[in-house]
């Protein structure tokens, strides 16, 4: 399950991933992609293998109005 949802205002790092030495931006989550887990059926379909999947968020920047997709590690917190 993803921590952020469509409509949330978030503070995020547009470059550099989770590094602390880059500037932060504020924007609105406009789309959430991925549920946090992917199931792949093994030889026995009754027992699927589940692998974690990073959720991705499309965020519209408050200053520029441009929307870009980021990984969850780029998001600092809710604004």
Legacy VTK file of the C-alpha trace (Angstrom):
# vtk DataFile Version 3.0
C-alpha trace
ASCII
DATASET POLYDATA
POINTS 79 float
0.000 0.000 0.000
1.386 3.388 -0.914
1.796 6.062 1.744
0.624 8.963 -0.414
-2.567 9.260 -2.447
-3.919 11.370 -5.283
-4.552 14.943 -4.129
-1.913 14.953 -1.353
0.399 17.985 -1.195
3.974 16.756 -0.775
7.460 18.154 -0.346
9.872 16.292 -2.605
13.385 16.282 -4.062
13.133 16.676 -7.835
16.703 15.391 -8.317
19.107 13.220 -6.380
16.743 10.697 -4.814
17.012 10.503 -1.038
20.129 12.694 -0.684
19.736 15.530 1.840
21.900 18.082 0.026
19.453 18.967 -2.789
16.697 21.573 -2.841
13.093 20.632 -2.115
9.978 21.446 -4.125
6.272 21.316 -3.268
3.590 19.816 -5.458
0.396 17.777 -5.646
0.223 14.035 -6.292
-1.863 13.639 -9.459
-1.371 9.887 -10.038
-0.129 6.850 -8.097
1.351 3.925 -10.032
2.011 0.546 -8.462
0.451 -1.011 -5.403
3.590 -1.860 -3.497
3.634 -5.585 -4.390
3.596 -7.721 -7.508
2.445 -11.340 -7.521
4.093 -13.756 -9.922
2.717 -17.248 -10.229
5.250 -19.997 -9.716
4.904 -23.587 -10.893
1.966 -23.943 -8.504
-0.615 -21.174 -9.194
-2.147 -21.753 -5.764
1.006 -20.268 -4.184
2.044 -17.095 -6.013
5.363 -15.476 -5.215
5.020 -11.873 -4.061
7.768 -9.346 -4.663
7.852 -5.763 -3.389
7.343 -3.063 -6.020
8.143 0.569 -5.418
5.159 2.844 -5.893
5.714 5.759 -8.267
4.015 9.124 -7.968
3.277 11.702 -10.637
3.630 15.094 -8.941
2.561 18.453 -10.399
4.978 21.161 -9.268
3.216 24.139 -7.628
5.582 26.691 -9.208
5.944 25.402 -12.774
2.738 23.398 -13.232
4.756 20.579 -14.831
4.011 16.979 -13.828
6.792 14.401 -13.469
6.876 10.862 -12.070
9.079 10.170 -9.026
9.895 7.205 -6.805
8.713 7.244 -3.215
12.291 7.812 -2.000
12.178 11.300 -3.589
9.259 12.380 -1.384
10.326 14.017 1.887
6.927 14.420 3.589
3.390 15.698 3.225
3.370 19.473 2.875
LINES 1 80
79 0 1 2 3 4 5 6 7 8 9 10 11 12 13 14 15 16 17 18 19 20 21 22 23 24 25 26 27 28 29 30 31 32 33 34 35 36 37 38 39 40 41 42 43 44 45 46 47 48 49 50 51 52 53 54 55 56 57 58 59 60 61 62 63 64 65 66 67 68 69 70 71 72 73 74 75 76 77 78
